[in-house]
Amino acid sequence: FVEQELTQLGSKDAKNDAAYVMVESLKLTERETYQAMEALIHNLNSMQSRAGAQVPFSSINYGTGTTAEQRLIMKNVLLATDAGLGGGETPIFPVQIFKVKDGVNTKAGDPNYDLFRLACKVSAKRLFPNFSFLDAPFNIKYYKKGHPETEVALMGCRTRVVSNDFDKTKEIIPGRGNLSFTSVNLPRLGIEAHGSLSRFYNSVDRTFAMVFEQLKDRFDIIAKKRVLNYPFLMGQGIWIGSDKLDPEDYIEDIIKHGTMSVGFIGLAECLKALVGKHHGESSEANELGLEIVRHMRELTDRHTQETGLNFSLFSTPAEGLSGRFVKIDQQLYGKITGVTDRAYYTNSFHVPVYYDISAADKIRIEGPYHELCNAGSISYVELDGDLTKNVDAFEKVILYMSQCGVGYGSVNHPVDRCPVCNYVGVINDVCPRCGRRDGEGISIERLRRLGVDCSCFD
C-alpha cells in the first residue's frame, strides 16, 4: 500500500522524502516490536502471580501466519528468545511451540521457511521452541485453511484439546481447555498381572472405570460453579458460550466443551514386567505396547460416546509422578530388574532415556503412539554437541519427526552458560569466550530439560 502511494507522488524530492520516512518508520516498528517481545518474555519469566508466588506456566503457538505483521512478531519473539534474559539466561517461559506446515514453512520457497530455519537455530541454542506438526493425520483432519482456530495448538509439554463430541461444530482450539486429568500407573498393573495379558487387561479396564468415575465427580463439582466464580475465564467470555451468561448462571453447559483425560505412565516398565523387554528392545514388545495404548484409547472413546462428554487419552508428562510411583512400588514389590530398580518410571510411551538407541529409531518407534493419545503427547530426542554449529542436522531431525507421524516433538541438548561473560553453548572445563575454568569463583550454569521442566545445575 505504501509503495503504491509513493508511485503517485509528483516530484522526485517528494518521493525520496516519502521513501526515507517509510524506511525509518519500518526500522522503528521493527525495534519497537522487538522490545515488545523482549518485555513479554521478561514478564512471563519474572511475574510471580501464580499460587505460591510461582511464575505462571504459559505457552504460545506460532509459525503459520504469513502477513508482514505476523511475520514481524514471530521473527522478533524468536530473536528475543535467542538473546535471552538480562544476563543471557535461557528463558523457560513461555513454552514456545512452532507450528510446522507443508506449503507454509517446511522447504525453501515456502513463505515462512526462513522463520522455520530461525526457529531451528534458536531451539538449537535455547531448547525452545518445540515443534508441532499440523500435517499429522490426526491434526490435519481438523484443519481448515484460512481458519486459524482449527490449527492444533498445544499447552506446555503436550496438552491437546481439539475434538468435541459435545458439539461437533466447535471442534476448535480457542475457548476450550482440559478440565482435569488423572494418571494410571501401568508398571504396577504389569507387575500384578504376573505375565497374564488377560489379567492385565482386566486390571486396565477396572482402573479406567474408576478414573472415569473420579473425573465425572470432578466435572460435577465444577459444573455447580457459577460465572461469578470464574471472573476471567467465564466473566470475560474466554470459554465458548460464556459471553451469553449472566454472573449468577451455572457453567455446566460451558465446560462440556472441555476435556477430561486419563493419562498413563511407564509403558516401557510395564512391558518389561509383562514380557521381559520394552518396545525399544523388541518389535514384538512394541506391537504389544501399541495394542495396550490402542485398548486404552478405545476405552476413552467408548466412554465419550456413552456420556456425551469429552474423555481422552493423555501421554502423561510425569516429571514428579515418575519418581513418586516407583518409590511406592519399590515398597510394595521390592526392586524388580528393569521395572522398579531405578529412581523413576519412563514418561508415557517413551523409549527409556537410558536405552542406547539412535534418534531416528526412537522417533520411528514412538511416532505411531501419537495418533492414539488424543489428549496430547510429545517425543524428545537427545543430541550431543553444540547444535548451533549444525542447524541443518537439527532441521533434518525435526522434519523426520513429521514424516514418522509425530504430532509434537523437541530436541534435548546441553545448554551451558558462563555467568561471567554470558557465553551460551556447550562449555566443558574452559569457557571458549573468556577462558575461565569451571570452578573458578561462580560455577558454570548447566541447563538440562527433564520433560518440559528445565533444571539448572551448577
Order of alpha helices (4+ residues) and beta strands (2+ residues): alpha-alpha-beta-alpha-beta-alpha-beta-alpha-beta-beta-beta-alpha-alpha-alpha-beta-alpha-alpha-beta-alpha-alpha-beta-alpha-beta-beta-beta-beta-beta
